[in-house]
């Protein structure tokens, strides 16, 4: 039986190694990166899979830093506010990456954009100028792609252009890269001009992973008699997992609309539980997710541990950038840095702005 236990001394969630990850990988790091707003390491892990070696992962949240150190003791985890971070000593790094805070641009918030004190795009651009990387990868919510922020997007691209980059934005759905949720993310890739012609946005995968594909073994691991029936309802991709913030949101699956969508998948979105359905649970039970289930929905492998109490651990999971998406974009950037040409179609696209 696969179990989950909480190590009270370190508050780290540990999972039995028999759990099967959604993917396996072998990598040989040849390229370097610096990442800000690293969170629980979703983007950093995906970039590592692609072949990047992290010179620094910068994160302000103590529990998230503990998660990073627990999973990758050799990483240089910098527990610091991005606003006070200086990247000059990393000059010439191959990639500068980050998932700057989403609330300033989220449809669920007030969408204050650059007027929101949590907006870190100006600091990200300051750090890009300091370390002068060959490429830049920044991700945010789809809300940033709305007409309301067209002026702000243009300012970002013009700033990068002055620094010698060709840049483009693209909305990528996590479900196109083997992740069992839609999770659209607005991705900015900027590359120095000598490499830009070689960059192509990554194509998605043909096979869609559903909630049932990802979670059935965990739902059924305790012998619950209703697991097979549950699978009939879970053959779809999930709505976007919502992690909440320190000010708002707890360990549940999001606002009312999202909970209704989860209910269609026969998942109770009102909270997170410690273990899956018991052997003698009613066959018509609508189960809640465990932290490990939520992590699989986000595309994390089972061996990745999350530190902190339940709400903090879930927040780290829910706010993460899915590793498989980061890996796909990272591989595309590496191909560009290798000046490796790919066969393109008009639909593939390259850069829309200089």
C-alpha positions in Angstrom: 0.0 0.0 0.0 1.3 3.4 -0.9 1.2 5.8 2.0 1.7 9.5 2.8 3.2 10.7 6.0 4.0 14.0 7.5 7.5 14.3 9.0 6.7 16.5 12.1 10.3 17.5 12.6 10.7 19.1 9.1 7.1 19.5 8.0 8.0 17.8 4.7 5.5 15.6 2.9 7.1 12.3 1.9 5.8 9.8 -0.6 6.5 6.1 -1.0 9.0 5.6 -3.8 6.6 3.0 -5.3 4.4 5.9 -6.6 4.7 6.1 -10.3 5.7 9.6 -11.7 3.9 10.9 -14.7 7.3 10.9 -16.5 10.9 10.0 -16.1 13.9 11.9 -17.4 17.7 11.7 -17.9 19.5 15.0 -18.3 23.0 16.3 -18.8 23.3 20.0 -17.9 25.1 22.0 -20.5 23.4 25.4 -20.1 23.2 27.7 -17.1 20.2 29.6 -15.7 19.2 32.0 -12.9 15.5 31.8 -11.8 13.5 34.3 -9.7 10.2 33.6 -7.9 11.1 30.0 -8.0 8.3 28.8 -5.7 8.2 25.1 -5.2 10.4 24.5 -8.2 8.0 23.6 -11.0 9.7 25.7 -13.6 13.2 25.0 -12.2 12.5 21.3 -12.3 11.2 21.4 -15.9 14.2 23.5 -17.0 16.5 21.0 -15.3 14.9 18.2 -17.3 15.5 20.2 -20.4 19.2 20.5 -19.6 19.8 23.7 -17.5 22.0 23.9 -14.5 20.7 26.5 -12.0 23.3 28.9 -10.7 20.7 30.5 -8.4 17.0 30.0 -7.6 15.6 33.0 -5.8 12.5 32.7 -3.6 11.2 34.8 -0.7 8.9 32.2 0.9 10.6 30.2 3.6 8.6 27.0 3.1 9.1 27.1 -0.7 12.9 27.5 -0.1 12.8 24.5 2.2 11.0 22.5 -0.5 13.8 23.5 -3.0 16.6 22.6 -0.6 14.9 19.3 0.4 14.6 18.1 -3.2 17.8 19.6 -4.6 20.4 20.1 -1.8 23.0 21.1 -4.3 21.0 24.0 -5.8 22.0 27.5 -4.7 18.7 28.5 -3.1 18.7 32.3 -2.4 16.0 33.1 0.2 15.6 36.8 -0.7 13.1 39.4 -2.0 13.6 39.8 -5.7 13.5 43.6 -5.2 16.8 43.5 -3.3 18.4 40.8 -5.4 21.4 41.7 -7.6 22.3 39.5 -10.6 25.5 41.2 -11.8 27.7 38.3 -10.7 25.8 36.0 -13.0 26.7 38.0 -16.1 26.6 36.0 -19.3 24.3 33.3 -17.9 22.5 31.3 -20.7 18.9 31.8 -19.4 17.2 34.2 -17.0 13.8 32.7 -16.0 10.9 33.3 -13.5 7.3 33.2 -12.8 6.6 36.7 -11.6 3.5 37.2 -9.4 0.2 36.7 -11.2 -2.3 38.6 -9.0 -1.7 42.0 -10.7 -3.0 40.5 -14.0 -5.4 37.7 -12.9 -9.0 37.8 -14.1 -9.9 36.8 -10.5 -8.3 39.9 -9.0 -8.5 43.7 -9.5 -6.1 43.6 -12.5 -4.1 46.6 -11.3 -1.2 45.6 -13.4 1.8 47.9 -12.9 -0.1 49.8 -10.2 0.0 46.6 -8.1 2.8 46.6 -5.6 3.3 42.9 -6.3 4.2 43.5 -10.0 7.8 42.4 -10.4 8.2 42.8 -14.1 10.3 46.0 -13.7 12.6 44.1 -11.3 12.8 41.2 -13.7 13.9 43.6 -16.5 16.4 45.2 -14.1 17.9 41.8 -13.4 18.0 40.9 -17.1 20.0 44.0 -17.8 22.4 43.1 -14.9 23.1 39.5 -15.9 22.7 40.0 -19.7 21.5 36.4 -20.4 21.3 34.9 -23.9 17.6 34.1 -23.3 14.8 35.1 -21.1 11.7 33.1 -20.0 9.0 34.7 -17.9 5.5 33.2 -17.3 2.3 34.6 -16.0 -1.5 34.2 -16.1 -3.5 34.5 -19.3 -5.0 37.7 -18.0 -1.8 39.5 -19.0 -2.7 38.8 -22.6 -5.9 40.9 -22.4 -6.3 44.2 -24.3 -6.2 46.0 -21.0 -2.5 45.3 -20.7 -1.4 45.9 -24.3 0.5 49.1 -23.5 2.3 47.3 -20.6 3.2 44.3 -22.8 4.5 46.7 -25.5 6.7 48.5 -22.9 8.2 45.2 -21.8 9.0 44.2 -25.4 10.5 47.6 -26.2 12.6 47.4 -23.1 13.9 44.0 -24.1 14.5 45.2 -27.6 16.8 48.0 -26.3 18.8 45.3 -24.5 19.3 43.4 -27.7 16.5 40.8 -27.6 13.8 39.6 -30.0 10.8 38.7 -28.0 7.3 37.2 -28.3 4.4 36.2 -26.1 2.4 33.0 -26.5 -0.5 31.4 -24.5 0.3 27.8 -23.9 -2.1 25.3 -22.4 -0.6 22.8 -20.0 -2.9 20.1 -21.2 -1.1 20.2 -24.5 2.1 19.0 -22.8 0.9 15.9 -20.9 -0.5 17.8 -17.8 -4.1 16.8 -16.8 -5.5 20.3 -16.5 -6.0 23.2 -19.0 -3.9 25.8 -17.1 -3.3 28.4 -19.8 -0.1 30.4 -19.1 1.1 33.5 -20.9 4.7 32.9 -21.8 7.3 35.5 -22.7 10.5 34.3 -24.5 13.2 36.7 -25.4 16.4 35.7 -27.1 19.5 37.6 -28.2 19.3 38.4 -31.9 22.0 36.0 -33.0 19.9 33.0 -31.7 16.4 34.3 -32.4 15.9 32.9 -35.9 16.4 29.4 -34.4 13.7 29.6 -31.8 10.3 27.9 -32.5 7.5 27.6 -30.0 7.2 24.0 -28.8 4.5 21.8 -30.3 2.1 20.0 -28.0 1.7 16.3 -27.6 -1.0 14.2 -29.4 -2.1 12.3 -26.3 -4.1 14.1 -23.7 -3.7 13.0 -20.1 -7.0 13.0 -18.1 -7.6 13.3 -14.4 -8.4 9.6 -14.4 -5.2 8.7 -16.1 -3.2 10.7 -13.6 -5.0 9.8 -10.4 -6.7 6.4 -10.6 -4.0 4.4 -8.9 -4.0 6.9 -6.0 -7.8 6.9 -5.8 -7.9 3.1 -5.8 -4.8 2.4 -3.6 -6.7 1.7 -0.4 -9.1 -0.7 -2.2 -12.1 1.7 -2.5 -14.9 -0.1 -4.2 -16.1 3.0 -6.0 -12.9 3.6 -7.9 -13.9 2.0 -11.2 -17.2 4.0 -11.3 -15.3 7.2 -10.4 -13.1 6.6 -13.4 -16.1 6.9 -15.7 -16.5 10.5 -14.7 -12.8 11.6 -14.6 -11.9 11.0 -18.2 -11.5 14.7 -18.9 -8.8 17.3 -18.1 -9.2 19.3 -14.9 -9.9 23.0 -14.6 -6.9 25.2 -13.6 -5.7 24.3 -10.1 -5.9 27.4 -7.9 -3.3 27.9 -5.2 -4.5 31.1 -3.5 -2.3 33.6 -1.8 -1.2 34.4 1.7 -4.0 36.9 2.0 -6.7 34.9 0.3 -7.4 31.3 -0.4 -6.9 28.2 1.6 -6.4 24.5 0.8 -9.3 24.1 -1.6 -9.6 24.0 -5.3 -10.7 27.5 -6.0 -13.8 29.7 -6.4 -17.3 28.4 -6.8 -17.1 28.0 -10.6 -14.0 25.9 -10.4 -15.6 23.7 -7.6 -18.5 23.1 -9.9 -16.2 22.0 -12.7 -14.4 19.6 -10.3 -17.7 18.2 -9.1 -18.4 17.2 -12.8 -15.3 15.1 -12.5 -16.6 13.6 -9.2 -14.1 15.5 -7.1 -15.0 17.5 -4.1 -13.2 20.7 -4.4 -14.0 22.1 -0.9 -10.7 21.0 0.7 -7.6 18.8 0.6 -7.4 15.6 2.6 -4.5 13.6 4.0 -5.3 10.2 2.4 -7.4 8.9 -0.4 -10.8 7.0 -0.1 -10.7 4.2 2.4 -11.6 0.6 1.6 -15.0 0.8 3.3 -15.9 4.3 2.0 -19.3 4.5 0.4 -19.2 3.6 -3.3 -21.0 6.9 -4.2 -18.4 9.0 -2.3 -17.2 12.1 -4.0 -13.5 12.1 -3.0 -11.3 15.1 -2.2 -7.8 15.3 -3.5 -4.7 14.7 -1.4 -1.6 16.8 -1.8 0.0 14.2 -3.9 -3.0 14.0 -6.2 -2.9 17.8 -6.6 0.8 17.6 -7.4 0.1 15.1 -10.1 -2.5 17.4 -11.5 0.2 20.0 -11.7 2.6 17.7 -13.5 5.1 17.1 -10.6 6.7 13.6 -10.3 5.9 11.7 -7.2 9.4 11.9 -5.7 9.1 15.7 -5.4 8.3 16.7 -1.8 6.6 19.8 -0.5 7.5 21.3 2.8 5.3 23.2 5.2 1.9 22.5 6.7 -1.0 21.5 4.4 -2.2 25.0 3.4 1.4 26.1 2.6 2.2 22.9 0.7 -1.0 23.1 -1.3 -0.3 26.8 -2.1 3.1 25.9 -3.4 1.6 23.2 -5.6 -1.3 25.3 -6.9 0.8 28.3 -7.8 3.5 26.3 -9.6 4.4 26.3 -13.3 3.9 22.7 -14.5 7.3 21.1 -15.0 6.4 19.4 -18.4 5.5 22.8 -19.9 8.8 24.4 -18.6 10.7 21.4 -20.0 9.1 21.9 -23.5 9.9 25.6 -23.6 13.3 25.0 -22.1 14.2 22.5 -24.8 13.0 25.0 -27.5 15.3 27.6 -26.0 18.3 25.2 -25.9 17.7 24.3 -29.5 17.9 28.0 -30.3 21.1 28.5 -28.3 22.6 25.5 -30.1 21.5 27.3 -33.3 19.6 24.2 -34.3 17.1 24.7 -37.0 13.7 23.0 -36.8 11.3 22.4 -39.7 8.6 25.0 -39.3 5.2 25.7 -40.6 3.4 29.0 -40.7 1.4 27.9 -37.6 4.6 27.3 -35.6 5.4 31.0 -35.5 8.6 32.6 -34.5 8.8 36.2 -33.2 6.2 38.8 -34.0 8.2 41.8 -32.8 11.9 42.9 -33.2 
